[in-house]
Amino acid sequence: MKIMANRMDRGFFRYQKEFEDKALEVLRSGWYVLGQEVKSFEEEFAAYTGGGYCVGLASGLDALWIAFRVLGIGPGDEVIVQGNTYIASVMGITMNGATPIFVEPNEFYNMDTEKIEEKITERTKAILVVHLYGQASKMDTVMALAEKYNLKVVEDCAQSHGACFQGQMTGTFGDVGCFSFYPSKNIGAFGDGGAVVVKDAKLAEDFRVFRNYGSEKRYYNKIVGANSRLDELQAGLLRVRLRHVKEYEEERQQIAARYHSEIHNEKLMLPQVQAGSTAVWHQFVVRCKERDSLISYLNEKEIGTIIHYPIPPHLSEAYQYLGYQRGAFPITEQYADEVLSLPMYNGMTDEEQTYVIDAINRF
Ligand SMILES: *Cc1c(COP(=O)(O)O)cnc(C)c1O
């Protein structure tokens, strides 16, 4: 049996008719950018998260860098972020000329919130929390520190649509919640897409102006903005996805529950969920000291896996200019050497799950 690490077609085929009807409806409408679909999606997504306002953007990376731009964070400013994130989180900071200050992760792969305070200086302007792999971070500690030191909080929710901390959805704690709708994300479009969720009406308006060349009214440009608009086709298709979001979420919970109860192999460390948090299992990430042999063993059985992520941002070529060497963040680096994401996708059949579980148990 051939099993890919991810299958984006399965989630589509389950509601094929609804997706195709919506695509045709938008194509035939004659209106393709900033219309009714985007407006409706923004309202529905804001309601889903429980946040105040949603503004659709072109990608998750745009949500991040525009967030720091709109918050006025730039050269000379420091932003605290976890070391073991996807590099886009860090690019959101550095595209504005600000400096990322890395914090080591905890055993749940999120920022170790006990290690934030020691990194705060007079240049610190914000904390960027990444709810990695779909598990909500410990937001009570983060928000208390933000209040104590008067810092902005930006949440990278590209992997955590629907995940909650103490019953509140990620993306609604801080000043800005940044979402990606890249096809492989838990709420995926059929191309690129992103959004921010904010509590403040004025801040929402700043994003609306910025995404459309800095104009409030056509051809009257208040600021130098960007072209970063979620398009009508993607917004319409995302509305279909959102209608079935509970079912997609439950399916991932069931796959994760089977992995947890049926994988028994001392060579693998299974992911844990911290008290107060929920996980939506964007990835099911195990750790293994013999990762390379595990990967080739699974490859022989035609089971695909992915490493999220093999090179931490501080050691990537792009960030050589920050001057970090190997050894600077030992936990981050250990995770990069040991993590492996098992197949996890909507529409993964029982037989496929069993095949993966049996193979791993025999490793
Ligand atoms: C996917 C991802 C992004 C970037 O989203 P895009 O829509 O691909 O630009 C940012 N942060 C994290 C943690 C991600 O997983």
The ligand as a Gaussian input file, in Angstrom:
#p B3LYP/6-31G(d) Opt

LIG

0 1
 C        2.429000      27.769000       6.405000
 C        2.985000      28.607000       7.477000
 C        3.207000      29.992000       7.307000
 C        3.106000      30.677000       5.989000
 O        1.867000      30.590000       5.360000
 P        1.801000      30.784000       3.769000
 O        0.340000      30.910000       3.501000
 O        2.406000      29.581000       3.138000
 O        2.540000      32.027000       3.425000
 C        3.633000      30.728000       8.411000
 N        3.842000      30.154000       9.596000
 C        3.658000      28.837000       9.806000
 C        3.890000      28.271000      11.161000
 C        3.230000      28.014000       8.753000
 O        3.065000      26.706000       8.957000

